[in-house]
């Protein structure tokens, strides 16, 4: 030990020793005027690079991260893709096929958080690129969607509905094109095939951990309803385009500029879809007049209707002696089931308009009309919902019978609407049921003060079906109740109970115009029923805004030389002249054209009545109207020139 110590001591003595030198004042400060190189981590270089200070993604490494076994790497890669879509969409578009395939594949991931992140990324992706850019790759998304909807894991099946929501929100047209492929999976999610009885299906039990069977079926049916609504909306739009009923493009002529006009109307059939893909029937129906390429009626309507009725039967509450009291879940299920049936019927009508026959609707009515009436229109109609107020809640619910019935208003109106559609032109079979429905509709129309937008749409459709579409037959079988409904509707219209914000006022005015223009129906109701309405209509000319539809209704009355309407219009001539400079006609081609339509109404006024006050009229016109075109045209219509 002593030898080692001496050896270390000698080594210490041989080292060079520096003298302690004190720095001068001002030299002991740290210098900051030096430059450094940028420090980058090796991992960061592999995944990202920087151009002009912006963060860019290395797509190869990110796509590889989507296939990594680690949940953290997959989630981080999905977030990097969302960031790249915002910062560099052009570079993303080059790799669109690989990214869509990789992101869609993660929708089947075993981890819940990773699946939800993939849906967020897919939403950003669909929102950032056009429909044309996504169309070639939609079959990839739809394939993974169908795999998720039929997956053995309940959690993945549940989350597949979220993926469907994302796709429906951003590219509904592409969903409709692939409707047949997706619709089959809805059947598989809520039912199974009865192998012993043949092709018929029966409801299945959901084995999920967090959702019970009722909640699961409700969620599935909600998505089905959303798809049907989207498809019906698209079918109507395409029908309008094919029939040439879309709004005409207005072109202003300019003699100094060359203008070319096409002689043929170009139809956009790129995204055309076949309504028959959602109207597949059971084998009991054999379409005779349908072309061979459309004969695919063997599944959907024939399978969906029994499943919908069975779904309602399972959640339905026990009937009491006075009415059916529904739980909240039962009321929601009833609403969804009825709306699906309503949209299926609308799809059938659209299909038959293109096919120009009624075989499909006749089959549907023959197969399900009586079953529908027996299931939903028992003696306990209308339905009510149980409303349980919490003990600490400040809101107090009234328990009167009339108030409770309003909680199932949409369901009851939908039942009444479907009854009228199923027995269109054949109301004598269900006189008692129509009488019950008419009494309920009269009660609703009499209390229109607190209706939301969605509920007001329901009442509009019901009024049109009962008063106009099926009015003639109902006057034969239920005359008293139908006349009472007409009087209540006119009274509500005159008292402004129909809202102008959601278009209800315009819709009801159009309904009255349709009734008045149909001579046979107008005579059946008796013109005395419309006296108050005809006297009130010219009052709309004194408002700030009026819709072109209302003007067309008044024009029809003028052409019919309706005495009541013309007298009321004549009394308001001076106020109309004072207001015509300021009134705005909604949906008119231009401002002057709208005002022309108002002035044309006075063409039907008696000339003798105008000549008596010609000097007063001329003075009023020139004083309150500054536009010379309106002044000259008004004088011409009133025969004052």
TORKE-340953 format. One record per residue (C-alpha): residue in one letter; x, z, y. Coordinates in steps of 0.1 Angstrom, whole numbers, plus 2048, in hexadecimal, padded with zeros to 3 digits. Layout:
N
NODE   balo    xx    zz    yy
NODE      A     X     Z     Y
...
//
This chain:
641
NODE   balo    xx    zz    yy
NODE      X   800   800   800
NODE      X   81D   808   818
NODE      X   82D   7E6   812
NODE      X   80C   7D5   81B
NODE      X   809   7E9   83A
NODE      X   82C   7E1   846
NODE      X   827   7BC   83E
NODE      X   807   7BB   854
NODE      X   819   7CD   86F
NODE      X   835   7B3   870
NODE      X   81B   797   872
NODE      X   80A   7A7   890
NODE      X   82B   7AA   8A2
NODE      X   833   785   89D
NODE      X   813   77A   8AF
NODE      X   815   76D   8D2
NODE      X   808   785   8EC
NODE      X   7F9   779   90C
NODE      X   7FC   78B   92D
NODE      X   7DE   799   93E
NODE      X   7D8   785   95D
NODE      X   7BD   78C   976
NODE      X   7A9   76E   983
NODE      X   7A7   769   9A8
NODE      X   786   770   9BA
NODE      X   76D   754   9B4
NODE      X   77D   746   995
NODE      X   76B   75E   97C
NODE      X   749   74C   97F
NODE      X   73A   736   963
NODE      X   73B   711   96B
NODE      X   71A   6FE   967
NODE      X   724   6DB   972
NODE      X   72B   6CF   94E
NODE      X   718   6B6   938
NODE      X   70C   6BB   914
NODE      X   700   6A3   8F9
NODE      X   6DC   6A4   8EC
NODE      X   6D9   6B9   8CD
NODE      X   6C2   6AB   8B1
NODE      X   6BA   6BA   890
NODE      X   6C0   6A6   870
NODE      X   69C   6AB   864
NODE      X   68F   6A0   886
NODE      X   6A3   680   885
NODE      X   694   677   863
NODE      X   66F   67A   86F
NODE      X   670   672   894
NODE      X   683   65E   8AD
NODE      X   682   65E   8D3
NODE      X   67E   640   8EA
NODE      X   67E   645   90F
NODE      X   678   66A   909
NODE      X   658   665   8F5
NODE      X   653   672   8D2
NODE      X   64F   657   8B8
NODE      X   648   659   893
NODE      X   65B   64B   876
NODE      X   63E   63F   861
NODE      X   650   63C   840
NODE      X   659   661   840
NODE      X   637   66C   84D
NODE      X   624   657   832
NODE      X   63C   666   818
NODE      X   632   689   826
NODE      X   60E   681   81F
NODE      X   617   67F   7FA
NODE      X   62C   69F   7FB
NODE      X   622   6BB   7E4
NODE      X   625   6D5   7FF
NODE      X   604   6DB   812
NODE      X   618   6E2   832
NODE      X   62A   6C0   831
NODE      X   609   6AD   82C
NODE      X   5F7   6BF   849
NODE      X   615   6BA   860
NODE      X   616   694   857
NODE      X   5F1   691   85F
NODE      X   5F6   6A1   881
NODE      X   613   68A   888
NODE      X   5FD   66C   880
NODE      X   5E3   678   899
NODE      X   5FD   67C   8B4
NODE      X   60B   659   8AC
NODE      X   5E9   649   8AF
NODE      X   5E6   656   8D2
NODE      X   609   64E   8DD
NODE      X   611   62E   8CB
NODE      X   5F1   61D   8BD
NODE      X   602   5FA   8BB
NODE      X   61C   607   8A2
NODE      X   600   619   88E
NODE      X   5EC   5F8   88C
NODE      X   609   5E7   87A
NODE      X   608   602   85F
NODE      X   5E2   606   85F
NODE      X   5DD   5FD   83A
NODE      X   5F6   617   82E
NODE      X   5EA   632   845
NODE      X   5C5   62E   83D
NODE      X   5CD   62E   818
NODE      X   5E3   64D   81A
NODE      X   5CB   660   831
NODE      X   5AC   658   81C
NODE      X   5BE   663   7FD
NODE      X   5C3   686   80B
NODE      X   59C   689   80D
NODE      X   59F   691   7E8
NODE      X   5BA   6AC   7ED
NODE      X   5B5   6CC   7DB
NODE      X   5BC   6E0   7FB
NODE      X   59F   6E5   813
NODE      X   5B4   6E6   833
NODE      X   5C6   6C6   82A
NODE      X   5A5   6B4   823
NODE      X   597   6BF   845
NODE      X   5B7   6B3   856
NODE      X   5B3   691   846
NODE      X   590   68E   853
NODE      X   59C   696   876
NODE      X   5B7   67C   873
NODE      X   59E   662   866
NODE      X   587   669   883
NODE      X   5A3   663   89C
NODE      X   5AD   644   88A
NODE      X   58A   635   889
NODE      X   584   63E   8AD
NODE      X   5A5   62D   8B9
NODE      X   5A1   60B   8A9
NODE      X   585   5F1   8AB
NODE      X   56C   5E9   890
NODE      X   57E   5C8   888
NODE      X   59F   5DA   882
NODE      X   58F   5F2   86A
NODE      X   579   5DA   857
NODE      X   594   5CD   83F
NODE      X   59D   5F0   834
NODE      X   57B   600   832
NODE      X   578   5FA   80C
NODE      X   595   613   809
NODE      X   583   62E   81C
NODE      X   562   627   80A
NODE      X   573   629   7E8
NODE      X   583   64B   7EF
NODE      X   561   656   7FE
NODE      X   54F   64D   7DE
NODE      X   56A   65F   7C9
NODE      X   565   67E   7DE
NODE      X   53F   67D   7DB
NODE      X   542   67B   7B5
NODE      X   560   693   7B1
NODE      X   560   6AD   796
NODE      X   56A   6C8   7B0
NODE      X   54C   6D6   7C3
NODE      X   561   6DD   7E2
NODE      X   56D   6B9   7E4
NODE      X   549   6AC   7E0
NODE      X   53E   6C2   7FC
NODE      X   55A   6B6   813
NODE      X   553   692   80B
NODE      X   533   695   820
NODE      X   549   69E   83E
NODE      X   55D   67E   838
NODE      X   53C   66A   837
NODE      X   532   67A   858
NODE      X   553   66E   868
NODE      X   54E   64A   85B
NODE      X   52A   649   866
NODE      X   532   655   888
NODE      X   54D   63B   88F
NODE      X   546   61C   879
NODE      X   521   61D   870
NODE      X   51F   5F7   86C
NODE      X   53A   5F7   851
NODE      X   527   613   83F
NODE      X   507   5FE   83E
NODE      X   51A   5E0   82F
NODE      X   526   5F7   813
NODE      X   505   609   810
NODE      X   4FD   601   7EC
NODE      X   51F   60E   7E1
NODE      X   51A   630   7F3
NODE      X   4F5   635   7EC
NODE      X   4FB   638   7C6
NODE      X   510   657   7CC
NODE      X   4F4   669   7DE
NODE      X   4E0   667   7BE
NODE      X   4FD   675   7AA
NODE      X   502   692   7C2
NODE      X   4DF   6A1   7BD
NODE      X   4D3   693   79C
NODE      X   4DC   689   778
NODE      X   4CE   66F   761
NODE      X   4B5   67A   747
NODE      X   4C5   66B   728
NODE      X   4A8   672   712
NODE      X   48D   663   728
NODE      X   4A0   644   734
NODE      X   4AB   63B   757
NODE      X   497   656   769
NODE      X   4AA   672   77B
NODE      X   4A6   697   77F
NODE      X   4B4   6AF   799
NODE      X   4D5   6BF   791
NODE      X   4E2   6E2   799
NODE      X   4FE   6E5   7B2
NODE      X   51A   6FB   7A4
NODE      X   52D   700   7C5
NODE      X   53B   722   7CF
NODE      X   52E   724   7F3
NODE      X   50E   70F   7F3
NODE      X   4F0   716   7DF
NODE      X   4DC   6F9   7D0
NODE      X   4C2   6F7   7EB
NODE      X   4DC   6F6   807
NODE      X   4F1   6DC   7F4
NODE      X   4D3   6C5   7F0
NODE      X   4CA   6C9   814
NODE      X   4ED   6BF   81F
NODE      X   4ED   6A1   808
NODE      X   4CB   695   814
NODE      X   4D5   69A   838
NODE      X   4F1   681   833
NODE      X   4DA   669   821
NODE      X   4C1   66B   83E
NODE      X   4DD   664   857
NODE      X   4E7   645   843
NODE      X   4C3   639   841
NODE      X   4BE   63E   867
NODE      X   4DE   62B   86E
NODE      X   4D4   60F   857
NODE      X   4B1   60B   864
NODE      X   4BE   60A   888
NODE      X   4D7   5EF   87E
NODE      X   4BD   5DB   86B
NODE      X   4A5   5DB   889
NODE      X   4C2   5CF   8A0
NODE      X   4CB   5B3   888
NODE      X   4A6   5A8   885
NODE      X   4A3   5A7   8AB
NODE      X   4C2   592   8AD
NODE      X   4B7   579   892
NODE      X   494   576   8A1
NODE      X   4A3   570   8C4
NODE      X   493   58E   8D2
NODE      X   4B2   59D   8E2
NODE      X   4B3   59E   908
NODE      X   4B9   57C   917
NODE      X   4DA   578   92A
NODE      X   4D3   570   94F
NODE      X   4E9   555   95E
NODE      X   4E9   54E   983
NODE      X   4EB   528   98B
NODE      X   508   51E   9A2
NODE      X   509   4F9   9AD
NODE      X   52E   4FC   9B6
NODE      X   538   508   993
NODE      X   537   4F6   972
NODE      X   521   509   959
NODE      X   51D   502   934
NODE      X   4FF   50E   91F
NODE      X   4FE   50F   8F9
NODE      X   4E1   4FD   8E9
NODE      X   4E2   513   8C9
NODE      X   4DF   538   8C6
NODE      X   4FD   547   8B4
NODE      X   4F3   562   89B
NODE      X   50C   57E   893
NODE      X   50A   581   86D
NODE      X   52C   590   868
NODE      X   51E   5B3   862
NODE      X   4FC   5A8   854
NODE      X   4F0   5BF   839
NODE      X   4D5   5BC   81F
NODE      X   4B9   5D5   822
NODE      X   4B2   5D2   7FD
NODE      X   4D2   5E5   7F6
NODE      X   4C0   605   7FE
NODE      X   49E   5FC   7F0
NODE      X   4A6   5F9   7CB
NODE      X   488   5FF   7B6
NODE      X   482   60C   793
NODE      X   47D   5F4   776
NODE      X   458   5F9   779
NODE      X   457   5E0   796
NODE      X   45F   5BC   790
NODE      X   462   5A8   7B0
NODE      X   454   585   7AC
NODE      X   459   575   7CD
NODE      X   47B   583   7D5
NODE      X   499   56C   7D2
NODE      X   4B0   571   7B4
NODE      X   4CD   57D   7C9
NODE      X   4B7   599   7D7
NODE      X   4AB   5A5   7B5
NODE      X   4BD   5C6   7B5
NODE      X   49F   5DD   7B5
NODE      X   4A5   5F4   799
NODE      X   4B1   615   7A6
NODE      X   4AE   625   7C8
NODE      X   48A   627   7D5
NODE      X   47D   62D   7B2
NODE      X   497   648   7AD
NODE      X   498   658   7D0
NODE      X   472   65E   7D4
NODE      X   46E   674   7B5
NODE      X   48D   687   7BE
NODE      X   481   68D   7E1
NODE      X   460   69A   7D5
NODE      X   470   6B0   7BB
NODE      X   488   6BE   7D5
NODE      X   46B   6C8   7EB
NODE      X   458   6D7   7CE
NODE      X   475   6EE   7C5
NODE      X   478   6FD   7E8
NODE      X   453   6FF   7F0
NODE      X   445   721   7F6
NODE      X   426   730   7E4
NODE      X   405   724   7F4
NODE      X   3EF   73E   804
NODE      X   3C9   73B   809
NODE      X   3CD   72F   82D
NODE      X   3EE   71D   831
NODE      X   410   717   822
NODE      X   42B   72D   831
NODE      X   44E   71D   82E
NODE      X   470   72E   830
NODE      X   48A   71F   848
NODE      X   49C   70D   82C
NODE      X   47C   6FF   81E
NODE      X   471   6F2   841
NODE      X   493   6E1   846
NODE      X   491   6D1   823
NODE      X   46D   6C5   82A
NODE      X   478   6B5   84B
NODE      X   495   6A3   83A
NODE      X   480   697   81C
NODE      X   464   689   833
NODE      X   47C   677   84A
NODE      X   48E   667   82C
NODE      X   46D   65A   81F
NODE      X   464   64D   842
NODE      X   485   63A   845
NODE      X   481   62C   822
NODE      X   45F   61F   82C
NODE      X   46D   610   84C
NODE      X   488   5FE   838
NODE      X   46D   5F0   822
NODE      X   45A   5E3   840
NODE      X   47A   5D2   84E
NODE      X   481   5C2   82C
NODE      X   45E   5B5   829
NODE      X   45F   5A6   84C
NODE      X   47D   591   841
NODE      X   46D   589   81F
NODE      X   44A   582   82E
NODE      X   437   594   812
NODE      X   42A   5B7   80B
NODE      X   432   5BA   7E6
NODE      X   44A   5D7   7EB
NODE      X   434   5EC   802
NODE      X   416   5E6   7EB
NODE      X   42B   5F3   7CE
NODE      X   437   611   7E2
NODE      X   414   61B   7ED
NODE      X   406   616   7CA
NODE      X   422   62B   7BB
NODE      X   426   648   7D3
NODE      X   409   649   7ED
NODE      X   3F2   65F   7D9
NODE      X   40F   674   7CC
NODE      X   41A   679   7F0
NODE      X   3F7   683   7FB
NODE      X   3F4   69C   7DE
NODE      X   416   6AB   7E5
NODE      X   415   6AF   80B
NODE      X   3F0   6AE   815
NODE      X   3E0   6CB   803
NODE      X   3C4   6DF   812
NODE      X   3DE   6F6   821
NODE      X   3EC   6DB   839
NODE      X   3FB   6E0   853
NODE      X   41A   6F2   848
NODE      X   429   710   85A
NODE      X   44B   720   85B
NODE      X   454   745   858
NODE      X   465   750   878
NODE      X   476   772   873
NODE      X   482   781   894
NODE      X   4A1   798   892
NODE      X   49C   7BC   89B
NODE      X   4B5   7BB   8B7
NODE      X   4AB   799   8C4
NODE      X   49D   798   8E8
NODE      X   487   779   8E0
NODE      X   465   781   8D4
NODE      X   452   769   8BE
NODE      X   42C   766   8C1
NODE      X   41B   76A   8A0
NODE      X   3FB   757   8A8
NODE      X   3F1   73C   88F
NODE      X   3F2   720   8A9
NODE      X   415   729   8B4
NODE      X   423   72C   890
NODE      X   416   709   888
NODE      X   42C   6FA   8A2
NODE      X   44C   704   88F
NODE      X   444   6E9   876
NODE      X   437   6D0   88F
NODE      X   44F   6B3   886
NODE      X   448   6B7   861
NODE      X   422   6B7   865
NODE      X   423   699   87D
NODE      X   439   686   865
NODE      X   421   68C   848
NODE      X   404   680   85E
NODE      X   418   661   868
NODE      X   421   658   844
NODE      X   3FD   65D   838
NODE      X   3F2   643   853
NODE      X   40E   62B   848
NODE      X   406   62D   823
NODE      X   3E1   628   828
NODE      X   3E3   60D   843
NODE      X   3C3   5FA   842
NODE      X   3B5   60F   825
NODE      X   3AB   630   835
NODE      X   38B   634   822
NODE      X   39E   642   803
NODE      X   3AA   661   816
NODE      X   38F   668   830
NODE      X   392   68E   82D
NODE      X   3B9   68D   830
NODE      X   3B7   677   84F
NODE      X   39D   68F   85E
NODE      X   3B5   6AC   859
NODE      X   3D2   699   868
NODE      X   3BE   68D   886
NODE      X   3B4   6B1   88E
NODE      X   3D8   6BC   88D
NODE      X   3E4   69F   8A3
NODE      X   3C8   6A7   8BC
NODE      X   3D4   6CB   8BD
NODE      X   3F8   6C0   8C3
NODE      X   3EF   6A7   8DF
NODE      X   3DA   6C1   8F0
NODE      X   3F9   6D8   8F2
NODE      X   415   6C0   8FC
NODE      X   425   6D6   917
NODE      X   443   6E3   903
NODE      X   44E   6C6   8ED
NODE      X   472   6BD   8E9
NODE      X   47F   699   8E9
NODE      X   481   696   8C3
NODE      X   45E   6A3   8BF
NODE      X   450   68D   8DA
NODE      X   45D   66E   8C6
NODE      X   44A   67A   8A8
NODE      X   429   67D   8BB
NODE      X   42E   65A   8CB
NODE      X   431   64A   8A9
NODE      X   413   65C   89B
NODE      X   3FD   653   8B8
NODE      X   406   62E   8B5
NODE      X   3FF   62E   88F
NODE      X   3DD   63F   893
NODE      X   3D0   630   8B4
NODE      X   3DD   60C   8B1
NODE      X   3EB   602   88F
NODE      X   3D0   612   87A
NODE      X   3B6   616   896
NODE      X   39C   5FD   889
NODE      X   399   60C   866
NODE      X   39A   630   873
NODE      X   37D   628   88A
NODE      X   369   61F   86C
NODE      X   372   63E   857
NODE      X   37B   659   871
NODE      X   36B   64D   891
NODE      X   364   66F   8A2
NODE      X   387   67D   89D
NODE      X   398   65D   8A8
NODE      X   384   65A   8C8
NODE      X   38C   67E   8CF
NODE      X   3B1   678   8CA
NODE      X   3AF   65A   8E2
NODE      X   39E   66F   8FD
NODE      X   3B7   68B   8F9
NODE      X   3D4   673   8FB
NODE      X   3C7   662   91B
NODE      X   3C1   684   92A
NODE      X   3E5   68F   922
NODE      X   3F2   66E   931
NODE      X   3DF   673   951
NODE      X   3EB   697   955
NODE      X   40F   68C   950
NODE      X   415   69F   930
NODE      X   429   683   921
NODE      X   44D   686   92D
NODE      X   45C   669   941
NODE      X   480   673   939
NODE      X   47F   66A   914
NODE      X   46A   64B   917
NODE      X   44A   65A   90B
NODE      X   436   650   929
NODE      X   441   62C   926
NODE      X   43A   62C   901
NODE      X   416   63A   905
NODE      X   410   621   921
NODE      X   41B   605   90A
NODE      X   404   612   8EF
NODE      X   3E6   611   907
NODE      X   3F0   5EE   911
NODE      X   3F0   5E3   8EC
NODE      X   3CE   5F2   8E7
NODE      X   3BF   5E2   906
NODE      X   3CF   5C0   8FE
NODE      X   3BF   5C0   8DB
NODE      X   39B   5B7   8E5
NODE      X   38B   5C0   8C4
NODE      X   39B   5E3   8C3
NODE      X   394   5E8   8E8
NODE      X   36F   5E1   8E2
NODE      X   36E   5F7   8C4
NODE      X   37A   615   8D8
NODE      X   361   60C   8F4
NODE      X   36E   606   916
NODE      X   35E   626   923
NODE      X   37A   63A   912
NODE      X   394   629   928
NODE      X   383   62D   94A
NODE      X   398   64B   955
NODE      X   3B8   63A   949
NODE      X   3B0   619   95B
NODE      X   3A9   62B   97B
NODE      X   3CA   63E   978
NODE      X   3E2   622   96F
NODE      X   3E7   614   993
NODE      X   3F4   636   99D
NODE      X   415   62D   98C
NODE      X   41B   613   9A7
NODE      X   420   630   9C0
NODE      X   43D   640   9AE
NODE      X   462   63B   9B4
NODE      X   467   629   992
NODE      X   451   615   97B
NODE      X   45A   605   95A
NODE      X   454   5E0   955
NODE      X   440   5E8   936
NODE      X   426   5FA   94B
NODE      X   424   5DC   962
NODE      X   41D   5C5   944
NODE      X   400   5DC   939
NODE      X   3F1   5DA   95C
NODE      X   3F6   5B4   95D
NODE      X   3E2   5B2   93C
NODE      X   3C6   5C6   94C
NODE      X   3C7   5AF   96B
NODE      X   3C4   590   956
NODE      X   3A7   59F   944
NODE      X   397   5A5   966
NODE      X   390   5C9   95D
NODE      X   378   5D5   978
NODE      X   383   5FA   977
NODE      X   3A8   5F2   97A
NODE      X   3A4   5D8   995
NODE      X   38E   5F0   9AB
NODE      X   3A8   60C   9A7
NODE      X   3C4   5F3   9B0
NODE      X   3B2   5E7   9CF
NODE      X   3AE   60A   9DC
NODE      X   3D4   610   9DA
NODE      X   3DE   5EF   9EB
NODE      X   3EA   5FF   A0C
NODE      X   3FE   61B   9FA
NODE      X   40E   601   9E3
NODE      X   418   5EC   A01
NODE      X   429   60A   A10
NODE      X   43B   613   9F0
NODE      X   446   5F0   9E3
NODE      X   465   5F0   9F8
NODE      X   472   60F   9E7
NODE      X   464   60D   9C3
NODE      X   47C   604   9A7
NODE      X   471   5F0   989
NODE      X   485   5FB   96A
NODE      X   490   5DF   952
NODE      X   488   5C3   96A
NODE      X   49F   5A5   96D
NODE      X   4A6   5AE   991
NODE      X   496   5C2   9AD
NODE      X   482   5A5   9BC
NODE      X   475   59A   99A
NODE      X   468   5BE   994
NODE      X   456   5BF   9B5
NODE      X   447   59D   9AF
NODE      X   437   5AA   990
NODE      X   427   5C6   9A4
NODE      X   41B   5AE   9BF
NODE      X   40C   596   9A4
NODE      X   3F4   5B2   99A
NODE      X   3E1   5AD   9BB
NODE      X   3DA   588   9B3
NODE      X   3BC   594   99F
NODE      X   3AD   5A8   9BC
NODE      X   38E   598   9CB
NODE      X   396   582   9E9
NODE      X   377   58D   9FC
NODE      X   383   5B1   9FD
NODE      X   3A6   5A6   A0A
NODE      X   398   590   A27
NODE      X   385   5AE   A36
NODE      X   3A6   5C0   A3D
NODE      X   3BE   5A3   A40
NODE      X   3CB   5AD   A63
NODE      X   3D2   5D1   A57
NODE      X   3E3   5C4   A38
NODE      X   3FA   5AD   A4B
NODE      X   403   5C8   A63
NODE      X   40B   5E1   A47
NODE      X   420   5C7   A34
NODE      X   435   5BE   A51
NODE      X   43A   5E2   A5C
NODE      X   444   5F2   A3A
NODE      X   456   5D5   A29
NODE      X   477   5C8   A37
NODE      X   47F   5AE   A1D
NODE      X   471   58D   A28
NODE      X   46E   580   A05
NODE      X   457   59D   9FB
NODE      X   443   598   A1B
NODE      X   43D   573   A16
NODE      X   436   577   9F1
NODE      X   41E   594   9F7
NODE      X   40B   580   A11
NODE      X   409   563   9F9
NODE      X   3FB   578   9DD
NODE      X   3E2   589   9F4
NODE      X   3D8   567   A02
NODE      X   3E1   571   A25
NODE      X   3F6   552   A2F
//
